[in-house]
Amino acid sequence: MSKENSRYRWFVVAVFFFFMLLHQTDKLMIGSLQVQISDDFDLNNKQWGLINSGALIVATILYPIWGYLYDRFSRTKLLALASLIWGGTTWLNAIVRTFGGFLATRASTGIDDSSYPGLYTLIADYFGPNLRGKIYGILQLAQPLGYLTGMILALMVAPMIGGWRSIFYITGSLGLVIAVLIYFGVKEMPRGQAEPEFENMPEMQTFKFSWAEAREIFKKKTMWFVFLQGFAGVFPWNVITFFFFAYLEKERGYDANGILFTMAPVILILASGYFIGGALGDFAYKFTNKGRIIVSCVGVLMGALFMYLAITTPIDAKNQFFIFMCLTAVFMPLSSANVIATVYDVTVPEVRSTAQAAEYFIENAGAAFAPIITGLIADMYDLKTAILLICTVAWGLCFFFYLGAIFTIDKDSHDLRAQMADRAKSM
C-alpha cells in the first residue's frame, strides 16, 4: 500500500470516529437528561423505559434492511444518508411538546442507530485481519467519549443555554454536517480488498451479495454463539446508559457535580478499555484463532464481578464505590471490538454487513425491552436491584456463550481462509 493510500485510510478512520463520537453523544446523552425530561413531561420509570425502548425497537427492525442495503449498494452513500436522518430526527425530537409526540419522534431516532454495520465492513476493506481489532477499538472509543460529552452537555451546558431542547438542536445540526463530509470525503472500497489472500493483486474481483452466502452465515456454529452472547450482552449496556445517572442521583445521593466528577474518570477508563480489548485481541489472534474469544471471556467475567462489588458497596463508602466502578470500566468493553472482528474472521466479505446486522438484530431483539424491564423492576423494588440483577445475570450468560465459541472458532476461521485462498487462485 502506498503512503498516500495509507494516510487516506487513516483519514477515513478519523471521519468515522467523529461520526460515531457525535452520533453517540446525540444518542446516549438522553440518559443524563432523564431527570430534566421526566420533569418536563411528568414521566415515571415505566414511561421513561418505554421512550428508550421505542428507539431500540425501531433500530432492531431496521438492522436486516440496513445490512442488506450495505452489501448491495455503496456504503459511503448510505452512511451519509444515515447521518442526514440522524440530524433530522433529532430536530423533530426537540420540537414536539407532548409525551406522545416525544415518544414517536424518539422512536424515529432509531432509524439511523442501526447504520453501523456498513461502517465496520467498509473499515474491514481498508485494514486486514491483524489490525481490525485495534481499529475497531479506536472507533469504539467514540461511544464512551460520546457518553461523557453528552453528560457534560446535559449537566453543564443545557442549563446555561435554555435546556435539553437546545442541546438536541446542536447535535442534530452536527449530524447534517457529518453527512456532507462522508458523502464527499469518503471513498468506497472493493469488498475483500484487505484480505491477506488478495494482497498485492493488481486488480480485485468484485464480490457481489448472494443469498447463498447469506444463508451460510447461519450455518457457522461460531456465529450462533456470537448471536447468543449478543442477545444477553447488550442488556447491561442499555440498563447503565438509561438508568445509571438516575440511580446515582436518587439512590446514592449524588448531585450534578458529584455525578460528573465520579463518572467522568470512569468513562475515560471505559474508553481506554475498547482499545485495550481490541489490541489484546489482535495480539492473542496472532497465536491462536481463539485469542479474541479468550479476551472476551475475561472481560465479561471480571466486569460482572466488579459491577456486583460496586453496586453492593455501602452508600457512604464513596471512594470504594469509585474504585470498583473504575475496575468495572476496565473490563466491560474488552469484548466489544473482538466480537466485530470475530464476525469478520468467519464470514465472506460480500455478506459481512448482513452478518453484522443479523448479530445486532438479535442483540436488540432482547435488549430493546431492557429499559422497560428495568423500569418495571425499579418501580417494584429499586434501581439498585434492577441494575444488579440484569448486569450480573447477563454477563454470566455471556461468559458461557463465549466458552462455546472457543470450541468452534478454529474450524470456521480455517474454512474462511481456505475459501479466500481458492478465490485468489481463480483470479
C-alpha positions in Angstrom: 0.0 0.0 0.0 1.4 3.4 -1.0 2.0 6.1 1.7 -0.8 8.2 0.2 -3.3 5.4 0.4 -2.1 4.6 3.9 -2.6 8.2 5.0 -6.0 8.3 3.4 -7.3 5.2 5.2 -6.4 6.9 8.5 -8.3 10.0 7.3 -11.3 7.6 6.8 -10.9 6.3 10.4 -10.8 9.9 11.6 -14.0 10.8 9.7 -15.8 7.7 11.1 -14.5 8.4 14.6 -16.1 11.8 14.6 -19.3 10.4 13.1 -19.5 7.9 15.9 -18.5 10.4 18.6 -21.1 12.9 17.7 -23.8 10.3 16.9 -23.2 8.5 20.2 -23.3 11.9 22.0 -26.7 12.6 20.5 -27.9 9.0 21.2 -26.6 8.5 24.7 -26.9 11.9 26.4 -30.6 11.2 26.9 -29.6 9.1 29.9 -28.1 12.1 31.6 -31.2 14.1 30.7 -33.6 11.7 32.4 -34.5 13.9 35.3 -34.9 17.0 33.2 -37.1 15.3 30.5 -39.1 13.3 33.1 -39.9 16.5 35.0 -40.8 18.3 31.7 -43.3 15.5 30.7 -44.1 14.2 34.3 -42.9 10.7 33.5 -42.5 7.6 35.7 -39.8 4.9 35.3 -42.1 2.8 33.2 -42.8 5.6 30.7 -39.1 6.5 30.6 -38.2 2.9 29.8 -40.9 2.9 27.1 -39.4 6.0 25.5 -35.9 4.5 25.3 -37.2 1.1 24.2 -39.0 2.7 21.2 -35.8 3.8 19.5 -34.2 0.4 20.2 -37.2 -1.5 18.7 -37.1 0.7 15.5 -33.3 0.1 15.2 -33.8 -3.7 15.7 -36.4 -3.9 12.9 -34.2 -2.0 10.5 -30.9 -3.8 11.1 -31.6 -6.5 8.5 -32.6 -3.9 6.0 -29.5 -1.7 6.5 -27.3 -4.8 6.4 -28.8 -6.0 3.1 -28.5 -2.5 1.6 -24.9 -2.1 2.6 -24.0 -5.4 1.0 -25.8 -4.4 -2.3 -25.0 -0.7 -2.7 -22.5 2.0 -1.8 -21.8 2.0 1.9 -20.5 5.6 1.9 -23.6 7.0 0.3 -25.8 5.0 2.7 -23.7 6.2 5.7 -24.2 9.8 4.5 -27.9 9.2 4.4 -27.9 7.7 7.9 -26.2 10.9 9.2 -28.8 13.0 7.4 -31.6 11.1 9.1 -29.8 11.4 12.5 -29.9 15.2 12.1 -33.5 15.4 11.0 -35.0 13.1 13.6 -33.1 14.8 16.5 -34.5 18.1 15.4 -38.0 16.7 15.4 -37.4 15.2 18.9 -36.6 18.7 20.2 -39.6 20.4 18.6 -42.5 18.3 20.0 -44.3 19.3 23.2 -46.4 16.3 24.2 -45.4 12.9 25.6 -47.0 11.1 22.6 -45.0 13.3 20.2 -41.8 12.8 22.1 -42.3 9.0 22.2 -42.9 8.9 18.5 -40.0 11.2 17.5 -37.6 9.5 19.9 -38.5 6.2 18.3 -37.7 7.7 14.9 -34.1 8.4 16.0 -33.6 4.6 16.0 -33.7 4.6 12.2 -30.0 5.7 12.0 -29.0 3.8 15.1 -28.9 0.6 13.0 -26.4 2.0 10.4 -23.1 0.9 11.9 -22.7 -2.5 10.0 -21.7 -0.6 6.8 -19.2 1.5 8.7 -17.5 -1.5 10.2 -17.4 -3.6 7.0 -16.0 -0.6 5.0 -13.2 -0.3 7.6 -12.6 -4.1 7.1 -11.8 -3.4 3.5 -9.3 -0.8 4.4 -7.5 -2.8 7.2 -6.5 -6.5 7.3 -7.5 -9.1 10.0 -4.3 -8.5 12.1 -5.2 -4.8 12.6 -9.0 -4.8 12.8 -9.3 -5.3 16.5 -7.2 -2.2 17.2 -9.0 -0.1 14.6 -12.5 -1.1 16.0 -11.2 -0.4 19.5 -10.2 3.1 18.4 -13.6 3.7 16.7 -15.4 2.4 19.7 -13.6 4.9 22.0 -16.3 7.2 20.5 -19.1 5.5 22.4 -17.9 6.3 26.0 -16.4 9.6 24.9 -19.8 10.4 23.4 -21.4 9.4 26.6 -19.1 11.7 28.5 -19.6 14.6 26.1 -23.4 14.1 26.4 -23.1 14.1 30.1 -21.2 17.4 30.1 -23.7 18.9 27.6 -26.7 17.7 29.7 -25.4 18.6 33.2 -23.4 21.7 32.5 -24.3 23.2 29.1 -28.0 22.6 28.8 -29.0 24.7 31.9 -27.0 27.6 30.5 -28.5 27.7 27.0 -32.1 27.1 27.6 -32.5 23.4 28.5 -32.3 20.0 26.8 -34.1 21.0 23.6 -31.3 23.4 22.7 -28.7 20.6 23.0 -30.8 18.5 20.6 -30.8 21.3 18.1 -27.0 21.4 18.3 -26.3 17.7 17.9 -28.9 17.4 15.2 -27.2 20.1 13.2 -23.9 18.4 13.5 -25.4 15.3 12.0 -26.2 17.2 8.9 -22.6 18.5 8.7 -21.1 15.0 9.0 -23.5 13.7 6.3 -21.9 16.2 3.8 -18.4 15.2 4.9 -19.0 11.5 4.4 -20.7 11.9 1.1 -17.9 14.0 -0.5 -14.9 12.8 1.5 -15.0 9.0 1.9 -14.4 6.6 -0.9 -16.0 3.2 -1.4 -13.6 0.2 -1.4 -13.9 -3.2 -3.2 -15.3 -5.8 -0.8 -12.5 -8.1 0.4 -9.7 -5.7 -0.6 -7.8 -6.1 2.7 -7.9 -9.9 2.9 -4.4 -11.3 3.1 -5.0 -13.6 0.2 -5.6 -10.7 -2.2 -2.5 -8.7 -1.0 -0.5 -7.1 -3.9 -3.0 -8.2 -6.5 -3.1 -5.6 -9.3 -6.9 -5.9 -9.8 -9.6 -7.0 -7.4 -12.6 -9.2 -8.4 -15.9 -7.7 -7.5 -17.7 -9.8 -4.9 -21.4 -9.4 -5.0 -24.0 -10.1 -2.4 -25.6 -13.6 -2.8 -28.4 -15.2 -0.8 -26.5 -18.5 -0.8 -23.6 -16.9 1.1 -26.0 -15.1 3.3 -27.5 -18.4 4.3 -24.0 -19.7 5.1 -23.8 -17.2 7.9 -26.3 -19.2 9.9 -24.5 -22.5 9.3 -21.4 -21.3 11.1 -21.5 -22.5 14.8 -19.3 -19.6 15.9 -22.0 -17.2 14.7 -24.6 -18.9 16.8 -22.6 -18.3 20.0 -21.9 -14.7 18.8 -25.7 -14.2 18.4 -26.4 -15.7 21.9 -23.8 -13.5 23.7 -25.1 -10.5 21.8 -28.7 -11.1 22.9 -27.6 -11.2 26.6 -24.6 -8.8 26.4 -26.4 -5.6 25.4 -28.9 -5.8 28.4 -26.3 -4.3 30.8 -25.2 -1.6 28.5 -28.8 -0.3 27.9 -29.5 -0.5 31.7 -26.4 1.5 32.5 -27.0 4.0 29.7 -30.6 4.8 30.5 -30.8 4.4 34.3 -27.4 4.8 36.0 -27.4 8.5 36.3 -30.8 8.4 38.0 -29.5 5.7 40.3 -26.6 7.8 41.3 -28.8 10.8 42.0 -31.8 9.2 43.6 -30.4 6.3 45.4 -26.8 7.2 46.2 -27.4 10.9 46.8 -25.0 12.4 44.2 -25.6 15.9 42.9 -24.7 17.0 39.4 -21.1 17.8 40.3 -20.8 14.5 42.2 -22.1 12.6 39.2 -19.8 14.4 36.8 -16.6 14.0 38.9 -17.4 10.4 39.7 -18.4 9.2 36.2 -16.1 11.3 34.0 -12.9 9.3 35.1 -14.9 6.0 34.9 -16.0 6.8 31.4 -12.5 7.7 30.3 -11.2 4.4 31.7 -14.1 2.7 29.9 -13.0 4.3 26.7 -9.4 3.0 27.0 -10.9 -0.5 27.6 -12.2 -0.6 24.0 -8.7 -0.1 22.5 -7.1 -2.3 25.1 -9.5 -5.1 24.3 -9.0 -4.7 20.6 -5.2 -4.6 20.9 -5.2 -7.7 23.2 -7.5 -9.5 20.8 -5.2 -8.8 17.9 -2.2 -9.9 19.9 -3.8 -13.1 21.0 -5.1 -13.7 17.5 -1.5 -14.0 16.2 -1.0 -17.1 18.3 -4.5 -18.7 18.1 -7.8 -18.2 16.4 -9.3 -18.5 19.9 -7.5 -15.3 21.0 -10.3 -12.8 20.6 -12.7 -15.1 22.4 -10.4 -15.7 25.3 -10.0 -11.9 25.8 -13.8 -11.6 25.7 -14.3 -14.3 28.3 -12.1 -12.4 30.7 -13.9 -9.1 30.0 -17.4 -10.2 30.8 -16.5 -12.3 33.8 -14.4 -9.6 35.6 -16.9 -6.9 34.5 -19.7 -8.8 36.3 -17.7 -9.3 39.4 -16.6 -5.7 39.8 -20.1 -4.4 39.0 -21.5 -6.6 41.7 -19.0 -5.3 44.2 -19.6 -1.6 43.2 -23.5 -1.8 43.5 -23.3 -3.6 46.8 -20.9 -1.0 48.3 -22.4 1.0 51.1 -23.7 4.4 50.1 -21.3 6.3 52.4 -18.2 4.4 51.1 -17.9 6.7 48.0 -14.2 6.0 47.4 -14.7 2.3 47.5 -17.6 2.6 45.1 -15.5 4.8 42.7 -12.6 2.2 42.7 -14.9 -0.7 41.9 -16.6 1.3 39.1 -13.2 2.1 37.6 -12.3 -1.6 37.7 -15.7 -2.5 36.1 -14.9 0.1 33.4 -11.6 -1.6 32.5 -13.2 -4.9 31.8 -16.7 -4.0 30.4 -15.6 -3.2 26.9 -12.9 -5.8 26.3 -15.2 -8.0 24.2 -16.7 -5.3 22.0 -14.1 -4.8 19.3 -13.3 -8.5 19.4 -16.9 -9.6 18.7 -16.9 -7.5 15.5 -13.6 -8.8 14.4 -14.7 -12.3 15.1 -17.7 -12.0 12.8 -15.4 -10.9 10.0 -13.0 -13.8 10.8 -15.6 -16.3 9.8 -17.8 -14.6 7.1 -17.0 -13.7 3.5 -16.7 -10.0 2.5 -19.8 -9.7 0.4 -22.2 -10.6 3.3 -20.4 -9.1 6.3 -22.8 -6.2 6.7 -25.6 -8.7 6.6 -23.8 -10.9 9.2 -23.2 -7.9 11.5 -26.7 -6.7 11.1 -28.1 -10.1 12.0 -26.0 -10.1 15.1 -27.2 -6.6 16.1 -30.8 -7.6 15.2 -30.6 -10.5 17.7 -28.9 -8.3 20.3 -31.6 -5.6 20.1 -34.4 -8.1 19.8 -34.0 -8.8 23.5 -32.2 -5.6 24.6 -34.9 -3.3 23.2 -37.0 -4.4 26.1 -34.2 -3.9 28.7 -35.3 -0.4 29.6 -38.9 -1.5 30.1 -37.9 -4.5 32.2 -35.5 -2.3 34.2 -38.3 0.3 34.8 -40.7 -2.4 36.0 -38.2 -3.9 38.4 -37.2 -0.4 39.6 -40.8 0.5 40.3 -41.4 -2.8 42.1 -38.1 -2.7 44.1 -35.5 -0.1 43.4 -32.9 0.9 40.7 -30.1 -0.9 42.6 -31.9 -4.2 42.4 -32.7 -3.7 38.7 -29.2 -2.8 37.7 -27.5 -5.5 39.8 -29.8 -8.3 38.7 -29.7 -7.6 34.9 -26.0 -6.9 34.7 -24.7 -9.9 36.7 -27.1 -12.4 35.1 -26.5 -11.2 31.5 -22.7 -11.1 31.8 -22.7 -14.5 33.4 -24.6 -15.9 30.4 -22.2 -14.2 28.0 -19.2 -16.0 29.7 -20.7 -19.4 29.0 -21.6 -18.5 25.4 -18.0 -17.4 24.7 -16.8 -20.7 26.1 -18.9 -22.4 23.4 -17.3 -20.3 20.7 -13.9 -21.3 21.8 -14.7 -24.9 20.5 -16.0 -23.7 17.1 -13.8 -20.8 16.0 -10.9 -22.8 14.7 -12.9 -24.6 12.1 -15.0 -21.6 11.0 -11.9 -19.4 10.7 -10.0 -22.1 8.7 -12.9 -22.5 6.4 -13.0 -18.8 5.5 -9.2 -18.6 4.9 -9.4 -21.7 2.6 -12.3 -20.1 0.7 -10.4 -16.8 0.3 -7.3 -18.7 -0.9 -9.4 -20.5 -3.5 -10.8 -17.2 -4.8 -7.3 -15.7 -5.0 -6.1 -18.7 -7.1 -9.0 -18.3 -9.6 -8.3 -14.6 -10.3 
